[in-house]
Amino acid sequence: MLELPADSWYDAIFLRHSQRKYSGEVPNDEVTARIDKVCSEFQPFPSARAVLVRKPANDVFKGAIGPYFFKITEAPYYITFIANMSAPNIQAITGYLGEGVILEATALGLNTCWVGGFFRRESVMKQIDLQNDERVLAITPIGYSKEENNRVGVSSKRYRRKTLDKLVVSGKVGDSIWVKTALEAARIAPSAANRQPWRFQINHDSITVSANSKREGFSVSKKLDCGITMLHLELGALVTDVKGSWEFLDHPRIARYRIN
């Protein structure tokens, strides 16, 4: 199993942004091999996995996301995030796994875009094999932005995110460096339609991630979004040399990160 490359993935948090228009350029063999490797080896939970599909994704994306219309074009490859739906906490687990793969792609200079509910599953199913109870919960195109100024490391896009005072529902950030760093990383995680459903409870030795309500109201589970922010939070802690572990909780609470 791949150990979290905390420094490079933490740096990638601040470089990652969603990209829809790609150049069609195929990543070279070395980059592709590294993506394949992280898909194969980053499996922190046995019930979720990632698979790189080395085929253009033009037939996979529908072009409409809720009230918005856009089309992901000319992506040379895409990655599927596959979940065993009979496993507990599977939505959060898949978000955590998928964001790890996306951050590795970002660290390699590749553009990405989380796509959860609006893709042609029948097209994906023709290109991958699923086991019993498995389902593709989300995918991401990977490649290079068509516009040079939107490429990883070049883009000046800024995140539109809630401030911590709107996200921390109990406890105080205080002067703790690890708490500040972890929450700032968690705060800017991507989410479906940028809804930012996560809320944080701070204790002296832990941070709890919760969904803002049990109500879903969207085709992508809030639990998956919270799984993404869980990884960001853990990476923020790790770069301050604070290690911990996750304990899954009952919805709408998602999980608690307790330091060792």
N, C-alpha and C positions, 0 to 999 in steps of 0.2 A: 504494500500500500504506500502511496506517495505521501511523504510528510509535507505539511503545509510550508511552502516557500514564502514565509511571512513577509520578508522585506520586499520582494519583487511584486507580490500580489497586493500588498498594502499600497505601494507606489501606483500600481495599475488602477486602484480605486479612483484616483484623481485624474486619470487619463481616459478612462472608459466613458463613452457616450454612445447613445443609440444612433445607428447609421442605416439609412434605407437605400441609398443609391450607391451601387458598387461599380468598379471599373471593369470587372470581368477577369482581371489579372489573377492567375492561379498562384497561390503561395508556392515557393520553391520546395524542393524535396526535404530539406532540413527542417523548415518551419512546419511542413505538413507532418513529418515524422514526430516532431515534438507535440503537436496537437493530438496525434494518434496516441502518443504515450500517455499524456495526461488523461485522455478519455479512458484508456485501459487501466491506468494505475491509481487514479484518484477516485476511490470508491469508499468514502469514510463510513458509509452505511451499506450493508449488503442488499438492501431492497431498492436501490436506485442506481442507474448507470447511464453513461453517455456514449453515444456512437457517432463517429464522424462519417458523413455521407459524402463521398467524393464525386458528386454529380451536381450540376447547376440546379438552383432552387427556384427557377422562374415559375415552374408549374405548381409549386408548393404554397405560395402565398396568395391569399385571396384579394388583398388590396384594400380591405375595409376594416377599420378598428373602431367599433362602436359608432359614434357620430362623426368620426374622422375618416377621411379617405386618403390613403397613400399606398404606394406600391413599392415593394422591395424588389429592386431590379439588378440583374447581372451579377448576383452573388455566385461565385464559382463552386463553393461548397456550403454545406450546412451541417449543424450538429443537432442530434435529437437527444432529449433528456427523457429517459424511460423509467417508469415507476411501476413497482409491483403493488397494485392497488389493494391487496389483501394485508399489507404491512401497516403497522401503526405509524402515525406521524409522517405519512409518506409525502404529503404536500411540502411540509417544511424541509424534510430530508432532500427532496428533489430540488428545491430552491437553493439550498446550501451547496449541493453538488454542482448544479448548473452554473452558479456564480463562480465557483472555483475554476471551472473550465473556461468560462468567459474571461476571467481575470488573467489566466494564463495566455489566452489568445491576445488579450490587450497588451500584456507584457512582451509579446512577440511582434507587436506592431500591427495586429489585425483589428479591423473594425467588426463590430457585432451589433445585435439588436435582439433583446428578449421578445419572443412572440409566443404568447400562451394560448389564446383561444381562437385565433383567426388564421388558421392555415388549413390546407386541404389534407386531412388525415389519410384519405384514400390514396393520394399521391405518395405520401410518406410510407404508407404500408407496403407499397410495391417495391420499396428500396431497402427495407430493413426486415429483420426477423424478430418477432416478439414471442416470449414464452407465456405460459399460462398466467392469467391475471395481470399481465403487463399492459401498460398504456403509455403512449407518448403524451406527456403533460405539457411540454413546451419545446421549442426549437430556437436556434439562432442561426442566421446566415453568418458566414465568416468570409473575409476578403479585404479588399482595400477600397476606401471611399473613392467614388468617381471624382469628387472635388478634392484637389490637393490640400486645400485649407481645412478640410474636415477629417484628415487622416489622424491617426493616433499620434500624439506627441506634437501635433501642429495645430489642431483645433483649439480655439479660444472659447468654446462653448462653456457656459456657466450653468450650474445646477439650480433649478427652482425647487427649493426644499423648505419645509417647515423648520423653524428655529427650535432649539432644544427646549425652550420654555413651553412650547406647545406639545412636545413629545414626552417629556418626563412627567409622569403622573404622580409619583411619590418618591420621596427621598431627595437628596441634593447632590449636585455634581461636586461642589466644594472644591478643594485644592488637589484632589487626587488626579495625578497625571494619567494613570491608566484608565480611569473612568472617563476623563475628558477625551482622551485619544480614541477610546473604544466607541464612545457615543457619537463623536464627530464623524468617524468612519461609517457607523451604522446609519446616521442621519441621511447621508447622501446616497444610500443604496437605491437602485432602480426598482420601480414597482409598476404594475399594470395601470395604464392611464395616469401615471404619476400620482396615485391616490395616497401613497405613504401611510398605510394602515397601521404601522407599528407604534407601540407605546412602550415606555421603559419605566421600570421600577428599580430604584437604586437602594441597595442595602450595603452594609459595611464590607461584605466580602462577596457580593454578587450583583448581577444585573439581570432582571427578568424582562423578557420580550413578550408582549401581548399584542393581540389584534385589537383594534379600536372598538369592535363589536362582533357579535356572532353572525350578524347579517352579512351575506356575501354580496348579492346584487350585481355580480359581474361574472363573466365566463372563466376568470382565473381566480383561484382561491387566494384569500388573504394570507392563508397559512404558507403558501408558496412564497409570496412576497416577504413574509417574516423570516422564512428560511434564508432568503438572500441577505437580509440585514443581519441575521445571526452570524454569517461568515464574516461580514464586514466588521462586526463588533469584536469577534475573536481575533481577527488580524490586527485591529487597533490595540487590543490588549497585548498580543504577542510582541509587537514592535517596541513595547515599553518593558519587555522582559517579564511580563505577567502571564503565567500559564493557568489554565483552568479546564473545566469540563462542562458539558451540557447535560442537563436533566430535563426531559420532556415533561410537560404539564398538561392539565386539562384545559380545553378551549373555553373562553377566549385567550387564556394564557397559553403561550406556545412553548417556551423553554426558558430555563434559568442557567446562566453562565456563572458558575461558582469558582473562585480562584483557589488554586491549590495551597 
